[in-house]
Amino acid sequence: MTLERHDRVRAVQWDDAAGELVLLDQRRLPVEVVHKRCRTAEAVAEAIGAMVVRGAPAIGIAAAYGAVLAARAGTLAEGLEMLAAARPTAVNLGWAVARMRDRAGAGADVDGLLEEARTIHAEDLAANRRMGEVGAAYLGDGCGVLTHCNTGSLATAGFGTALGVIRAGWAAGRVARVFATETRPWLQGARLTAWELLADDIPVDVIADGAAAALMQSGGVQWLVVGADRVTANGDVANKIGTYALALAARAHGVRVMVAIPSSTLDFATASGADIPIEYRSADEVLGFGGQHIAAKGTGAWNPVFDVTPAALVDVLVTERGAVEAPNRERLRRLGHAAGGDVDGSSSNKETA
């Protein structure tokens, strides 16, 4: 099997002819495939905030193209501010905005900024493919894997982070069965992960979030493979709400935990998970479904979008530059991410000491 067969979905595209950003509206999946065209930075920021586009890398890529639209309108400074504020937790958003700001500060015109956005886009796809190879090398033959939320082509430039590992493992014959949590309250697992895996000819079983511990207890999975929106200097992981509970269950049942991220998701300016700003969203997302209110009238809701999994619960952190086993501050530093230095990205590059 070839990787191309399992990598055909694209969520973020730039239309050269129209000079517009085209986003696959993930709120409408899997019922219908609808694309939203963004002609202004404001439209891109609104799309990010409304979760038309979601997933840390995809958000960063969309913001980079949003900066191009702002520059074309002569409102780059305002546009960058608006884009940076669209969602607070995903570090890739701020990273992409800063990169576009730096390029503009170096004298880039609209064409130069478009070139930079395209570079960010292409770099993410290449990083994901490399990450998939590195992560898949850890998977035993014929293993079962569980993933949470959506970390695939819909959340990135293509191929995915955690789903990229699963795609590579499936193509290599290492993965025998894939399970995806439904991922309440937005159901990204049931709506998005299942949709894109099936679109790429990879069979998947969806489980209720509350069934994960029982699945692990049954021996049906040997790996929990997830992505992240931010990984701090000490290796703590901010990811979709529910990841922490899955990691705790995995540790209790001898299931190994892999976090797959592009190196741009590493945030060395934030010391630990305690310092990560956690996004909270509307109570309606918990109290209703499909526009229908389902909870008893007067019920309140606590709706954090992310939780923090301590580094101690992570067996291996995979990036396009290599893998860090039992990640901590020193091991991440030695991998060279803090300095942005060149690092041997081969699958044998596993920091353990």
HURA-V536883 format. One record per residue. N is the residue number from 1. RES is the residue in one letter. SS is DSSP state (2 for helix, 1 for strand, 0 for the rest). PHI is phi in radians with two decimals (none if undefined). BURIAL is b if it has 24 or more other C-alpha atoms within 12 Angstrom, else e. Layout:
N_RES_SS_PHI_BURIAL ; N_RES_SS_PHI_BURIAL
//
This chain:
1_M_0_none_e ; 2_T_0_-1.78_e ; 3_L_2_-1.10_b ; 4_E_2_-1.03_e ; 5_R_2_-1.10_e ; 6_H_2_-1.89_b ; 7_D_0_-2.65_b ; 8_R_0_-2.09_b ; 9_V_0_-1.54_b ; 10_R_0_-2.33_b ; 11_A_0_-1.74_b ; 12_V_1_-2.20_b ; 13_Q_1_-2.46_b ; 14_W_1_-1.83_b ; 15_D_1_-1.60_e ; 16_D_0_-1.08_e ; 17_A_0_-1.10_e ; 18_A_0_-1.59_e ; 19_G_0_1.15_e ; 20_E_1_-2.32_b ; 21_L_1_-1.60_b ; 22_V_1_-1.99_b ; 23_L_1_-2.02_b ; 24_L_1_-1.29_b ; 25_D_0_-1.27_b ; 26_Q_0_-1.33_b ; 27_R_0_-1.25_b ; 28_R_0_-1.64_b ; 29_L_0_-1.31_b ; 30_P_0_-1.65_e ; 31_V_0_-1.15_e ; 32_E_0_-2.60_e ; 33_V_0_-1.76_e ; 34_V_0_-2.24_e ; 35_H_1_-1.90_b ; 36_K_1_-1.84_b ; 37_R_1_-1.70_b ; 38_C_1_-1.95_b ; 39_R_0_-1.87_b ; 40_T_0_-2.38_b ; 41_A_2_-1.11_b ; 42_E_2_-1.06_b ; 43_A_2_-1.13_b ; 44_V_2_-1.15_b ; 45_A_2_-1.06_b ; 46_E_2_-1.12_b ; 47_A_2_-1.13_b ; 48_I_2_-1.16_b ; 49_G_2_-1.11_b ; 50_A_0_-1.50_e ; 51_M_0_1.17_b ; 52_V_0_-1.07_b ; 53_V_0_-2.04_b ; 54_R_0_-2.65_b ; 55_G_0_1.69_b ; 56_A_2_-0.95_b ; 57_P_2_-1.12_b ; 58_A_2_-1.13_b ; 59_I_2_-1.09_b ; 60_G_2_-1.09_b ; 61_I_2_-1.13_b ; 62_A_2_-1.05_b ; 63_A_2_-1.11_b ; 64_A_2_-1.08_b ; 65_Y_2_-1.20_b ; 66_G_2_-1.06_b ; 67_A_2_-1.11_b ; 68_V_2_-1.09_b ; 69_L_2_-1.12_b ; 70_A_2_-1.15_b ; 71_A_2_-1.11_b ; 72_R_2_-1.12_b ; 73_A_0_-1.51_e ; 74_G_0_1.35_e ; 75_T_0_-2.24_e ; 76_L_2_-1.08_b ; 77_A_2_-1.04_b ; 78_E_2_-1.14_e ; 79_G_2_-1.11_b ; 80_L_2_-1.11_b ; 81_E_2_-1.07_b ; 82_M_2_-1.12_b ; 83_L_2_-1.14_b ; 84_A_2_-1.10_b ; 85_A_0_-1.56_b ; 86_A_0_-1.11_b ; 87_R_0_-2.61_b ; 88_P_0_-1.52_b ; 89_T_0_-1.49_b ; 90_A_0_-1.21_b ; 91_V_2_-1.19_b ; 92_N_2_-1.06_b ; 93_L_2_-1.11_b ; 94_G_2_-1.11_b ; 95_W_2_-1.08_b ; 96_A_2_-1.18_b ; 97_V_2_-1.09_b ; 98_A_2_-1.12_b ; 99_R_2_-1.14_b ; 100_M_2_-1.21_b ; 101_R_2_-1.12_b ; 102_D_2_-1.11_e ; 103_R_2_-1.14_b ; 104_A_2_-1.14_b ; 105_G_2_-1.13_e ; 106_A_0_-1.50_e ; 107_G_0_1.78_e ; 108_A_0_-1.20_e ; 109_D_0_-1.58_b ; 110_V_2_-1.02_b ; 111_D_2_-1.11_e ; 112_G_2_-1.15_b ; 113_L_2_-1.20_b ; 114_L_2_-1.12_b ; 115_E_2_-1.05_e ; 116_E_2_-1.15_b ; 117_A_2_-1.07_b ; 118_R_2_-1.13_b ; 119_T_2_-1.13_e ; 120_I_2_-1.01_b ; 121_H_2_-1.08_b ; 122_A_2_-1.18_b ; 123_E_2_-1.10_b ; 124_D_2_-1.14_b ; 125_L_2_-1.08_b ; 126_A_2_-1.10_b ; 127_A_2_-1.10_b ; 128_N_2_-1.14_b ; 129_R_2_-1.13_b ; 130_R_2_-1.15_b ; 131_M_2_-1.03_b ; 132_G_2_-1.06_b ; 133_E_2_-1.12_b ; 134_V_2_-1.10_b ; 135_G_2_-1.19_b ; 136_A_2_-1.09_b ; 137_A_0_-1.12_b ; 138_Y_0_-1.45_b ; 139_L_0_-1.39_b ; 140_G_0_-1.33_e ; 141_D_0_-1.14_e ; 142_G_0_1.22_e ; 143_C_1_-1.49_b ; 144_G_1_-1.77_b ; 145_V_1_-2.22_b ; 146_L_1_-2.04_b ; 147_T_1_-2.26_b ; 148_H_0_-2.28_b ; 149_C_0_1.12_b ; 150_N_0_-2.27_b ; 151_T_0_-2.29_b ; 152_G_0_-1.85_b ; 153_S_2_-1.08_b ; 154_L_2_-1.22_b ; 155_A_2_-1.81_b ; 156_T_0_-2.51_b ; 157_A_0_-1.24_b ; 158_G_0_2.70_b ; 159_F_0_1.30_b ; 160_G_0_1.75_b ; 161_T_0_-1.67_b ; 162_A_2_-1.09_b ; 163_L_2_-1.20_b ; 164_G_2_-1.12_b ; 165_V_2_-1.07_b ; 166_I_2_-1.15_b ; 167_R_2_-1.02_b ; 168_A_2_-1.12_b ; 169_G_2_-1.15_b ; 170_W_2_-1.16_b ; 171_A_2_-1.09_b ; 172_A_0_-1.53_b ; 173_G_0_1.42_e ; 174_R_0_-1.44_b ; 175_V_1_-1.68_b ; 176_A_1_-1.71_b ; 177_R_1_-2.67_b ; 178_V_1_-2.08_b ; 179_F_1_-2.06_b ; 180_A_1_-2.28_b ; 181_T_1_-1.16_b ; 182_E_0_-1.18_b ; 183_T_0_1.20_b ; 184_R_0_-1.20_b ; 185_P_0_-1.64_b ; 186_W_0_-1.58_b ; 187_L_0_1.02_b ; 188_Q_2_-1.10_b ; 189_G_2_-1.21_b ; 190_A_2_-1.22_b ; 191_R_2_-1.46_b ; 192_L_2_-1.82_b ; 193_T_2_-1.06_b ; 194_A_2_-1.07_b ; 195_W_2_-1.09_b ; 196_E_2_-1.30_b ; 197_L_2_-1.14_b ; 198_L_2_-1.13_b ; 199_A_2_-1.10_e ; 200_D_0_-1.84_b ; 201_D_0_1.13_e ; 202_I_0_-2.06_b ; 203_P_0_-1.16_e ; 204_V_0_-2.57_b ; 205_D_1_-1.95_b ; 206_V_1_-1.63_b ; 207_I_1_-2.12_b ; 208_A_0_-1.13_b ; 209_D_2_-0.93_b ; 210_G_2_-1.25_e ; 211_A_2_-1.61_e ; 212_A_2_-1.10_b ; 213_A_2_-1.10_b ; 214_A_2_-1.15_e ; 215_L_2_-1.09_b ; 216_M_2_-1.11_b ; 217_Q_2_-1.07_e ; 218_S_2_-1.28_e ; 219_G_0_1.47_e ; 220_G_0_-1.26_b ; 221_V_0_-2.33_b ; 222_Q_0_-1.96_b ; 223_W_1_-2.38_b ; 224_L_1_-1.80_b ; 225_V_1_-2.10_b ; 226_V_1_-2.30_b ; 227_G_0_-1.78_b ; 228_A_0_-2.84_b ; 229_D_0_-1.67_b ; 230_R_1_-2.86_b ; 231_V_1_-2.18_b ; 232_T_1_-1.46_b ; 233_A_0_-1.03_b ; 234_N_0_-1.63_b ; 235_G_0_1.68_b ; 236_D_0_-1.14_b ; 237_V_1_-2.13_b ; 238_A_1_-1.67_b ; 239_N_1_-2.53_b ; 240_K_1_-0.87_b ; 241_I_0_-0.89_b ; 242_G_0_1.90_b ; 243_T_2_-1.12_b ; 244_Y_2_-1.04_b ; 245_A_2_-1.07_b ; 246_L_2_-1.12_b ; 247_A_2_-1.15_b ; 248_L_2_-1.11_b ; 249_A_2_-1.12_b ; 250_A_2_-1.07_b ; 251_R_2_-1.08_b ; 252_A_2_-1.19_e ; 253_H_2_-1.99_b ; 254_G_0_1.26_e ; 255_V_0_-1.57_b ; 256_R_1_-1.44_b ; 257_V_1_-2.00_b ; 258_M_1_-2.08_b ; 259_V_1_-1.99_b ; 260_A_1_-2.00_b ; 261_I_0_-2.52_b ; 262_P_0_-1.24_b ; 263_S_2_-1.06_b ; 264_S_2_-1.16_b ; 265_T_2_-1.45_b ; 266_L_1_-1.27_b ; 267_D_1_-2.05_b ; 268_F_0_-1.36_b ; 269_A_0_-1.43_e ; 270_T_0_-1.90_b ; 271_A_0_-1.18_e ; 272_S_0_-2.68_b ; 273_G_2_-1.07_b ; 274_A_2_-1.12_e ; 275_D_2_-1.72_e ; 276_I_0_-1.44_b ; 277_P_0_-1.26_b ; 278_I_0_-1.72_b ; 279_E_0_-1.39_b ; 280_Y_1_-2.01_e ; 281_R_0_-2.12_e ; 282_S_0_-1.03_e ; 283_A_0_-1.07_e ; 284_D_2_-1.04_b ; 285_E_2_-1.16_b ; 286_V_2_-1.60_b ; 287_L_2_-1.51_b ; 288_G_1_-2.39_e ; 289_F_1_-2.67_e ; 290_G_0_1.04_e ; 291_G_0_1.44_e ; 292_Q_1_-1.87_e ; 293_H_1_-1.28_e ; 294_I_0_-2.02_e ; 295_A_0_-1.54_e ; 296_A_0_-1.07_e ; 297_K_0_-1.01_e ; 298_G_0_1.63_e ; 299_T_0_-1.23_e ; 300_G_0_-1.59_e ; 301_A_0_-2.65_e ; 302_W_0_-1.99_e ; 303_N_0_-2.30_e ; 304_P_1_-1.27_b ; 305_V_0_-1.48_b ; 306_F_1_-2.26_b ; 307_D_1_-2.28_b ; 308_V_1_-2.01_b ; 309_T_1_-1.70_b ; 310_P_0_-1.06_b ; 311_A_2_-0.99_b ; 312_A_2_-1.10_b ; 313_L_2_-1.64_b ; 314_V_0_-1.76_b ; 315_D_0_-1.41_b ; 316_V_1_-2.63_b ; 317_L_1_-1.87_b ; 318_V_1_-1.91_b ; 319_T_1_-2.28_b ; 320_E_0_-1.23_b ; 321_R_0_-1.67_b ; 322_G_1_2.44_b ; 323_A_1_-2.18_b ; 324_V_1_-2.09_b ; 325_E_1_-1.46_b ; 326_A_0_0.79_b ; 327_P_0_-1.07_b ; 328_N_0_-2.59_b ; 329_R_2_-1.01_b ; 330_E_2_-1.19_e ; 331_R_2_-1.20_b ; 332_L_2_-1.16_b ; 333_R_2_-1.09_b ; 334_R_2_-1.16_b ; 335_L_2_-1.15_b ; 336_G_0_1.69_b ; 337_H_0_-1.23_b ; 338_A_0_-1.05_b ; 339_A_0_-1.53_e ; 340_G_0_1.20_e ; 341_G_0_-1.36_e ; 342_D_0_-1.26_e ; 343_V_0_-2.31_b ; 344_D_0_-1.13_e ; 345_G_0_-1.59_b ; 346_S_0_-1.19_e ; 347_S_0_-1.13_b ; 348_S_0_-1.45_e ; 349_N_0_-1.48_b ; 350_K_1_-2.06_b ; 351_E_1_-1.38_b ; 352_T_0_-2.27_e ; 353_A_0_-1.42_e
//
